[in-house]
Every structure is written in C-alpha cells, then in structure tokens.
C-alpha cells in the first residue's frame, strides 16, 4: 500500500505519524494470517482447484513446442514424456504478456501480466491466484498456498496482492506439511489467537491515526485514503477468518512428515516434495489454490543424478550460446521436470473425489515468463494446461510473431474455477479454442 501524500505544511506532523502506521501495513502481506477476503462470493458447489507452476528460466523451446496443431499434433521430445496423459493436457504456442519484456525482470509478472517491469516506478499488480481467491472467498483453511523451489523469498514470488505487494513463498515442505496437519495444543492455539488479536489492535490504531486528519485533505488524497481504509477493512476480515479457522481441528495427515531439505543442490528432490505437498493440500481440502515458483535463477550448481552435478549454476547454463555441454545438461534438467510433472498428473488422476478424478477438478498450469532464456526472449512462452475439466488433447497454436495475450487463458481458467470474471490483466476475452469438457 502506498501512503497518501499530504502536501499541506500544516498536516506534516500528522503525515509523519501516519507514515509510521503505514510502515506496519507494508508488512501486513508478510503475516501468515494474511489471506484474501473471505466473503466476496459463494464457493462453487463442485470444488475446483488450481496449481500454478512457473520455472523462471523456462525450457529449451525447440524440444518443448510440438509440430502441427490441433489434436493430431506431433509431440515434441519433452511432451512425449507426458504421452500417457496426452488427452489430459493442452499445449499452447504463441502466447505471452503484452508489454511484459525485459528478460529476467519479468519473472514476477508471470501471473500478474503487469506491463513495463523495467520501467522507473514500476509497480506490480494482483496475481491470478489472489484474484481467484478474492472472487470465490475463503472456503478452506488457507485461501492459497505460495511455494517456491530455491526461491529468493525477498525478491521473487508468483503471488502478489491487489496493492502490488510481494507475498513471500515457502520452500520448506516440512513447514508446509506442519502448517496443514500439525494441531497445536490449547496453549499454542491460545497464543496464536492472542497474536491475531494484537494484530487487530494495530489496525485499530492505524485507522484512528488516519481518520483524525482525513477531513482536511484535498479530494485526491481523500480518495487515496479511502482506498487505504478499504484495504485495512479487508485485512480486518482476514484476521477474523484466521481466528475462526484457528479454533477448528486440522485434518489428519495421510502420510508421514516429509524430510527437511535445505541443500540447494537437491533441486529436483525439493521440487518433487513441494508438488506432493500441493497434492496433499488439495486432497485434504486445506486450500484450492497453490502457486509454485521454481527459482532456477537462484539455483547454483545442482545435482542432475546421483554422483553427478552440473558444471555450472542453472542461470549460467541457460545462457548456453549453443555450447554442447551446457545444452545437454539443460535437456537433462528439462526432461526430469517433465517426469516430475507426469508424476503429479498420475497422482491427481489416481485420487477420486465424489466419483471424479481429482485431476478433472484441478487445473495444473506449467509455464514460464521466459520464451528463450538464452536470448532473454519473453515472447512465445512455453505453456501447458492439464486437467480441470477442459477438453484437452490438442496443440492450440497462436501467432508466434504477434502473440495472443496469455491473460486470455487466465480468464478461461478463472471462469472454470467459478470466479465470474470477464477480464484479467491484459486479456481481450476468453482464450479461443479451449472448451469445457
């Protein structure tokens, strides 16, 4: 949130006081209890879910995109790894975010479509996951879960608030597991409730400080201040919902705690663990929205196979310049990620909910902000959508020179999710060719 500007000298003391309070609101999105507003709309009768995955260095495009289009496309080498689930996913080409260019600076815009990330004064906007959570309301313990593999938590995230504030990702599968399933004793619950009450008191103080001088402000600043009041009221609602869920018992875990992996070299192991946490979250209905940023940019030399490490960090490998050794290692890494994705689809397809496969109720988006990391190209993004009850099995090919907005796909997903949205980001409507089964 941006503090209102008060130009009047007579208001300078009040403004300094307000900014002290605003410093607290700037930290609010980092609180564990900060979840989207829970009372915007009724949840759909049939639970719909979405898992949104992005590798911020993408994949080797020549091995990802298939030849031909429609249902009779010729699968690319990477997509052959998913051949068992060909009728469960759609692959896209010719999609990107208009005005979102600048190489690596676009990584925080994959789910927001915010234009001009390299421009002075750039401010991000709400991400797809948070927009969806606002629309359906908080019907589960967690409105969303935001995860990351080797992620630079202070600077990168797929998840952003309506005010353009980064929501930090969690990269510990163990902590995510405990958050979902570990029930504290009465004293621990009481302490957490007390902390929530204290945060509510901070909000009361902030409102009191700002309301004292709001009437003396010019209309433009009053409008900005009203926006601020609205944000605070929404946070109050989130705190109230957090307190309600804190008093309810958590579900029982169907498996043992996962190991704690801190070594960044164990890239694929960490990725697989977080995918399994996402599936557990859906199975237990702990949340219906999960984001997962694979921060390849922040990944140093990593283990390709047992007793075999890469010769360089992921980022340096991605700038391969067609060097054979680097390309070979990237291919290996890409293939392993496709196999992890296959394992996820298999897991979701094997679970049933009310006689329907969990996969058919779960949209799995896999993609990247990078069309080609080697050249810092942010067009023709590699994007794949599986499950969710769409008619799949095709390659939807759009113009690779004049791309269709990726946000059109987001609108289709939002509508399938039960969020009645006609627009998102840079969308011009639904994505043509993607139909509900």
C-alpha angles and dihedrals in degrees: 000000000000117000113238116256113238110192098182114105090216090061096049096102092048090047092053089049091050092050090055087057093044088058087068093049090052088062095046097092088059093061116105091231093057104113129149121276110289104205106057099104145347117274115248115263091240111055111243122192140188134202112192116196129181131176104202092213095046124204137288100284097210091061096043108049116074128225117250126012140249123038094320097060120140107246117239120232092264094046091052086070086066096042092119088064099038092126090051099061143047123213120208135202130182096041128127143134114272112236093010103119137130107100115251093008088076095067093094091050100059093102097026105048088210109169127232103020091173095050123106112265093018114171124188123228137215117308126230094254095052092044090053092047091053091051099051097033128226105306096153134050091264119036087207142345120224115201136178140191112221087337128177092230096193096055110023135055141138090218123078133168126237087261091056095254120148117245107210118236126232115230100179111095088193093057091046090051093050091046090056101039114014110099114203122220121257094271092052092049090048090052091051091049089050090052090051090051090051091052088051089054090054090055091050089053092049093052092047092052095050098041091058094072104020095102093061094057127101116257095260092055092044088056091051090048092051087054088054092049089052091053092050092049089052090052089051089055091049091052091051091052092047089055091051093053093044089066095050122087117253122237121264116258117245092209142028124276114283120241121265108248115189101157109104089209089072090074100148094041090054091046092051093048093053091048088054090050089053091053091048090051090055095043091052091040088233088142139350098211127061130171123194123188114195100207099205089159090066094042114107125198104330139190114266095178136347108301091003123099129178118262092234143011119286094255095053090047090053090059089061100148085210091296103163097223094050094045091051092054092047091051089052091050092047093050091051091052090051089053091051088051090050090052090052092051090048091051094049092045092052094056123079132205118187090342094308128105113257087229091062089058096042125075110208113195117190120181149109143239086231121080089181119359092192090067098026089244116166098186132090092029120203104247132169128176122195133183125347097122098286126137101260139175099090143101108231103203119194129179108298092201098045102030126208114238113271086213088072087068089049090055090052089050093048092052092048089048090058097255105129098220126151095186142024132174110325095345124145094193137299120334109266116235097027109107136175115255 
